[in-house]
Amino acid sequence: MRADRQHRSDQAAATRGQNKSVRADAVIIGGGPAGSAAASALSAQGWRLTLIDKSCFPRNKVCGEFFSPAVWPLLKSLGISQKILGLEGSKITRAHFISQNGKEIKIRLPCPDTQHPYGYGISRNRLDAFLLSEAQARGCRIFQNREVREIRKMSGGFLVSGFDFSEKKNFSLETALVLNAAGRFNRWQEPAETHPTAKQERKICFKAHFRAAGPAIGEEVCVIIFRGGYLGLIQIEDSKMNLCGTVSESILKAAGFDFDRLLRSAAEEQPAFKAWLEKASRQSDWLSCGPQTHQFYSGFRDGLFYLGDAACSLEPFMGQGMTMALAGAFLLAKLLGHALPEPETLEQIGQDYDRELKRMYRSKMALGNLLNLITGGFGDASRWKSHLLFNALLRYGVGKACEIPFTGYQNIWPVDDAPQWLRSTVREPAEILR
């Protein structure tokens, strides 16, 4: 009811003015990493672009706030890697895993780019604002606080229309192409392919920033598995730490939907995390979203291109969400080239993009399957299975999360750095995932 009243109020205010329709080569919906990166890449290739986002930047988002090392070649291709380092985030060289039964292991992150042998912790507040300003500096027109409400197909392209909350009036733009990077919950998204998975409860994602009085976690991304979920802890800029996690709805309900209480409960299972939590203080409100899924929607459908979470939603593990957002934007820019393609060529580009995007995401979705199995909880009779799955996560998951998509090379996992017990256990998780 409130949304209906707000919509009627918006429509009434819109009678005071209507923006004239403006032509663009492409309209990008969404100013997150996928949308902004696509805007930067295509603007550099000579495209006339307009990017629209319903939020005002900087803005906070539920996110692990971690770039895997795989991101650096993509950032270098956009010409912004050194500028990203100037945002004063934290370099991350190791991963620290704590299994549900308390087993701990620290490993060096696989780094395909020798010039940048590390991942990077940076808040979405700072990162998104930077990427958006970079796109604008390259000539992309940016409109914030505008909501796209309709995309209508017309001769020669599309008519994109919506409401401008700042000016309280409707707007419309004519464009040849529409790139949907509006996230996993948007009105033009229709599930096309769900990865088969063990029966799982609904999961909720959550995040907050902390400071700790004890020793800093340094150059580590810490992954803590507990009954019904997992946590990711990483240092970002200004000596702050980001704690992001997913949890099954039943476990969150048992905690009274109180995230602080949930952390205390998880800490009782994990002494190492408890020691950190006792010296930490939360610096921001909790953010949450859900339900979390890992499924492929579409890369191209009905003439629209899809990017980032609008194309496929992934488990927020080891920075793979941001890696794939940037990789998809880079791939699409390469396929579209330096000029607006002819309609028949555009259809072929869309099919090629959709096919390659599915291939890029396939192993990432299998990784989500593995995480769901690990965090689903196993009784004592199945403890051996939990142990094998955790080993598979280390052996397979880290490499898959940190590899560069669409390069085709294999086995970047630094096997020689792994302890003997890990090298001699699970080598091929596909047998477990069947």
Secondary structure, 3 states (H helix, E strand, C coil): CHHHHHHHHHHHHHCCCECCCEEEEEEEECCCHHHHHHHHHHHHCCCCEEEECCCCCCCCCCCCCEECCCHHHHHHHHCCHHHHHCCCCEEECEEEEECCCCCEEEEECCCCCCCCCCEEECCHHHHHHHHHHHHHHCCCEEECCEEEEEEEEECCEEEEEEEECCCCEEEEEEEEEEEECCCCCCCCCCCCEECCCCCCCCEEEEEEEEEECCCCCCCEEEEEEECCEEEEEEECHHHCEEEEEEEEHHHHHHCCCCHHHHHHHHHHHCHHHHHHHCCEEECCCCEEEEEECCEECCCEECCEEECHHHCEECCCCCCHHHHHHHHHHHHHHHHHCCCCCCHHHHHHHHHHHHHHHHHHHHHHHHHHHHHHHHHCCCCHHHHHHHHHHHHHHHHHHHHHHHCCCCCCCCCCCCHHHCCHHHHCCCCCCHHHHC
